[in-house]
Amino acid sequence: MEQANSHARTPTSPRLLPWPTPEGKPCYLVTDDNGGYLSRFADDLEATQLATGTDVLVSARQVLDDPMSPYTEVRYAGIRLAECLTDALRVAESRGMRLPAPKAEGNRG
């Protein structure tokens, strides 16, 4: 009997998805299936967002390292960096929310 109960699914907290609603508000997924289609899609998009951030950072550094870069290129690099930072912070928040709660520490001594 215990074995059957050990595999019982419990509701999980909502997952912050890596995209906002059309109004710019956070979008959440509530599911007890971590391997569902939408969860996998969100995982793939998070990976793409982080890879894009790496690529944008490389390009932005080239622009910012050149003191002769035109203002429009510097501004564009800044805008793209801000977009990627927004994505990365949302990914970090989402992943942080899914970490298991820390176990209470026992007596220390």
N, C-alpha and C positions, 0 to 999 in steps of 0.2 A: 504494500500500500504506500509506503514512504517513497518508493522509487517513482510511482506515478505522480505523486505530489511534487517531487523535486523538479519535474519538467513542466509543471503548470506555468502558464504564461501570466505575468502580472502586467498591468498597465504601466507604460513608461511615461516619462514627462515629455511634453511636446518638443520636437526637434526644430530648431531654428534653421530654416532653409537658406541656401546661399543666394537667394534673390528676394527682392522686396515685392510687395503688392504694387499694382499700378499707381496707387496713391503714395508709394514710398514707405509704407509701413512694413514692419517685420512680418514674414510669412512663416507659418509653423505647420508641421506635419505631426499628427497624433496617430500612432500605430503601435501595435505590439509585434510587428514583423520587421526586424532590422534589415532583412535581406529583400524587402519588397522592391518593386520596380522604381517607385518614386525615391526611395532611400538610395538605391544604387545610382539613379540619375543625379541626385544631389551630391553623392560622393564623387562622381565623375566631374560634375561642374565645379566642385570645390578644387579638385586637382587641376583642372584647366585654369581656374582663376589664379591659383598660386603659381602655376607655370607662366602664365601671362605676366604676372607681377615680376617674376624673375627676368623675363625678356625686356619688359619696359624699363626695369632698373638698369639693365646693361645699356640700353639705348640712351636713357636719361643721363647716365654718368658721362657718356661721350659728349653729349650736348653741354652739360654743365662743366665739364673739364676744359672746354674750349672757350677762352675768354672772348673770342670773336663770334660766338654763336649769336645769330639774330634773336631779337626779343621774342618774335613769334615762336621760334623753336623752343626757347627756354620756357615760355608760357605754356606751350603745348605739352612739353615734358612734365611740367608741374601739374597740369590738369590730369594727365594720364597717371602720374604717380599718386595723386589724391584718389582717383578712381580705384586703383589697385590696392591702396592702403585701406580704403573702405571695404573692399572685398575681403582682404586678408583679416581685418578685424572681425568681420562677420563670421568668417570661417573659424577663427580662434574662439569667438564667443560660443558658437554652435558646438564645437568640439569640447570646450570646457564644460558646457552644460551637460554633456553626455559622459563625462568622467564619473566613475563611481565615487560616492561620498567617502571621505577618508574615515578609516576605522578609528574609533576612540582609543586613545593610548591607555594602556594599563598602568598600574602603579610603577613609578620610576624609582623604586629604591629601597 
